[in-house]
Amino acid sequence: MPLARRPRPKRTWIQRFFLLVCLAVLSVSAIAAILLAYTSDTIGQIPRTAFGSTLSSEPTEGEALNFLLIGSDSIANLPQDHPLRWTSGRSSRQLLTDTLIVLRLDSRSGNGEVQASALSIPRDLYVPISGYNDNWQKINSLVYFTNKPTLVQTVRDYLEIPIHHVVEVDFNGFMRLFETLGGLDVYLEYPLRDVKAQLDIPVSGCVSLTPEQALGLVRTRKLQAYVENFDGWYGTAPNAWVTVDGTGDFGRQSRQQDFLILALQQAFDSGFRNPIKISQVVNEVLGGSFVTLDDRLTPEKAINLAQQFKDFRPNQLNKYSLPAVFDWDGPISILRLVESEAQIPLDVFRGIENPQSEIDATESSESSAGDFTDGTRTNAERRAEILERAGDIKGC
């Protein structure tokens, strides 16, 4: 005689709720695992440069890392019809380093917070080339005359800071990354231009930058702004194109750091912490031969670092620059390091605690705010304030 079937007990709403939660967690975990594996595989396909012993010894787990970020002016990956191919003044085989930044990532903070610091190296800094018997060159030409490992070794030897990893991005990589992250909205006091840097922003206010405008803004060394000619100093017209600053590399370094912070902030706000967004960036940019990594930066290490800094806010980035003075080497203009003043910012990237370096970073951040109070000012002071505001890069 067949057994009578018991009626299946109905799940309470509490049981159904927890079952739904478990299924959701399992689904999200599976998707995240797939994305992580995909990202790891794609990172493994990024072009690599072998640096060998020129990289500093790998620190123990949890210790701070110094990355050398190289922005090269290579036109090799640009489309054949891109204007920079005929305005850059060099062939696809010629390579200069347009931007050099040392980025220090430190997750050892006692209060559980991570720290990041950026040191801009002037492209015209005059340095002795490591291994070349007291032969000096501008640091931006080292890769062209020697190679990338020599550049890393020179930075290590001359500045006496460790370099653990290297990331290189070319012109096209910058523009592709900019597009993938969703662009950048900036507030500009005045229209800006620089013919040599291919920069042309004809409007002021809140501007959504194109990739070409963004690249020009971080490359410009002779930035001009269309400012009001309130006292007739620049001629008879009510407005005039005026050079924002005559500091060349120094002004550009400040703009690059401000741009970096705004770009990261907007990227995070638009969902860059999302694994899907990260995988999109990895696929479209990092996997497109526009970015080159050192051969020691494994996919696992890159993903681990990203997870450690997932809650980092870009406005917490500590900004530093190297003190240098203008000089000449024959007919060539150069920048010479002021070694006595450089030790304080360099100590940060050496891992040497120095209270003065924290003060300098705070003052640098506050001085870039660009706020001015009304009062009795001379026309010369008013012109200087206008030009300082014109060079500021702010978020909308």
Sequence and secondary structure as in RCSB ss.txt:
>XXXX:A:sequence
MPLARRPRPKRTWIQRFFLLVCLAVLSVSAIAAILLAYTSDTIGQIPRTAFGSTLSSEPTEGEALNFLLIGSDSI
ANLPQDHPLRWTSGRSSRQLLTDTLIVLRLDSRSGNGEVQASALSIPRDLYVPISGYNDNWQKINSLVYFTNKPT
LVQTVRDYLEIPIHHVVEVDFNGFMRLFETLGGLDVYLEYPLRDVKAQLDIPVSGCVSLTPEQALGLVRTRKLQA
YVENFDGWYGTAPNAWVTVDGTGDFGRQSRQQDFLILALQQAFDSGFRNPIKISQVVNEVLGGSFVTLDDRLTPE
KAINLAQQFKDFRPNQLNKYSLPAVFDWDGPISILRLVESEAQIPLDVFRGIENPQSEIDATESSESSAGDFTDG
TRTNAERRAEILERAGDIKGC
>XXXX:A:secstr
            HHHHHHHHHHHHHHHHHHHHHHHHHHHHHHHTTS EE  GGGS     TTS EEEEEEEE   
TTS TT THHHHS S TT   EEEEEEEEEE   TTS  EEEEEEE TTBEEE TTSSS EEEGGGHHHHS HHH
HHHHHHHHHT    EEEEE HHHHHHHHHHTT EEEEESS EEETTTTEEE   EEEEE HHHHHHHHH SS EE
EEE TTSTT SSSEEEEES S THHHHHHHHHHHHHHHHHHHIIIIITSHHHHHHHHHHTGGGTSEEEETT  HH
HHHHHHHHTTT  GGG EEEE  EEEEEETTEEEEEE HHHHHHHHHHHHT   HHHHHHHHHHHHHTS     S
   HHHHHHHHHHHHT  EE 
